[in-house]
């Protein structure tokens, strides 16, 4: 990883912490897959855009309905638990 890429990731992580009021270090708890039968959903203000079959990093189990996740492009957002499957 180059220095430029590393600084870009740090900046994205700081932006995530500010936007979601997340304190502490960002740790991946587990990985889950978006249900392949789910329809593709566009992201919103704080929702992550979803693609069927995509593998997401789980950052935080926020409540009974949503999970805070990160996708392969290092974008963060909420994902409905109903469309997530364990690996």
C-alpha positions as CSV (number, residue, x, y, z in Angstrom):
1,X,0.0,0.0,0.0
2,X,1.4,3.4,-0.9
3,X,1.6,6.4,1.4
4,X,-1.0,8.2,-0.7
5,X,-3.5,5.3,-0.5
6,X,-2.9,5.0,3.2
7,X,-3.6,8.7,3.8
8,X,-6.8,8.4,1.7
9,X,-8.0,5.5,3.8
10,X,-7.3,7.4,7.0
11,X,-9.3,10.4,5.7
12,X,-12.2,8.1,4.7
13,X,-12.2,6.5,8.2
14,X,-12.1,9.9,9.9
15,X,-15.1,11.0,7.7
16,X,-16.9,7.9,8.7
17,X,-16.3,8.5,12.4
18,X,-17.6,12.0,12.1
19,X,-20.7,11.2,10.0
20,X,-21.8,8.3,12.2
21,X,-20.6,9.7,15.5
22,X,-18.4,6.6,15.9
23,X,-15.9,6.7,18.7
24,X,-12.8,4.5,19.1
25,X,-11.0,2.4,16.5
26,X,-12.7,0.8,13.6
27,X,-12.7,-3.0,14.0
28,X,-14.3,-5.6,11.7
29,X,-16.4,-7.9,13.9
30,X,-17.3,-10.3,11.1
31,X,-18.2,-10.6,7.4
32,X,-21.6,-11.2,6.1
33,X,-23.1,-11.5,2.6
34,X,-26.0,-9.6,1.0
35,X,-28.7,-12.1,0.1
36,X,-28.3,-13.1,-3.6
37,X,-32.1,-13.0,-3.9
38,X,-32.3,-9.4,-2.6
39,X,-33.0,-6.7,-5.1
40,X,-30.3,-4.2,-5.7
41,X,-30.7,-1.1,-3.6
42,X,-29.2,2.4,-4.0
43,X,-27.7,4.0,-0.9
44,X,-29.2,7.0,0.8
45,X,-27.8,9.6,3.2
46,X,-26.5,7.0,5.6
47,X,-27.5,3.7,3.8
48,X,-24.9,1.7,2.0
49,X,-25.7,0.8,-1.7
50,X,-26.2,-3.0,-1.9
51,X,-25.4,-5.5,-4.6
52,X,-26.8,-9.1,-4.3
53,X,-24.1,-11.5,-3.2
54,X,-21.7,-8.8,-2.1
55,X,-19.5,-9.5,1.0
56,X,-19.5,-6.7,3.6
57,X,-17.4,-6.1,6.7
58,X,-19.6,-5.7,9.8
59,X,-18.4,-2.8,12.0
60,X,-21.2,-2.6,14.5
61,X,-24.6,-4.3,15.2
62,X,-26.5,-1.1,15.9
63,X,-30.1,-2.4,16.5
64,X,-32.5,-5.2,15.6
65,X,-33.1,-3.7,12.2
66,X,-29.8,-2.4,10.9
67,X,-26.1,-3.2,10.9
68,X,-23.3,-0.7,10.3
69,X,-21.1,-2.1,7.4
70,X,-18.2,-1.3,5.1
71,X,-18.0,-2.5,1.5
72,X,-15.0,-3.3,-0.7
73,X,-14.7,0.3,-1.8
74,X,-14.3,1.3,1.9
75,X,-17.7,3.0,1.9
76,X,-19.6,2.9,5.2
77,X,-23.4,2.8,5.8
78,X,-26.3,1.1,7.4
79,X,-27.7,-2.2,5.9
80,X,-31.0,-3.8,6.8
81,X,-30.5,-7.1,8.8
82,X,-33.2,-8.7,6.7
83,X,-31.0,-8.9,3.6
84,X,-27.8,-10.1,5.4
85,X,-26.7,-13.8,5.5
86,X,-23.9,-15.2,7.6
87,X,-20.9,-16.6,5.7
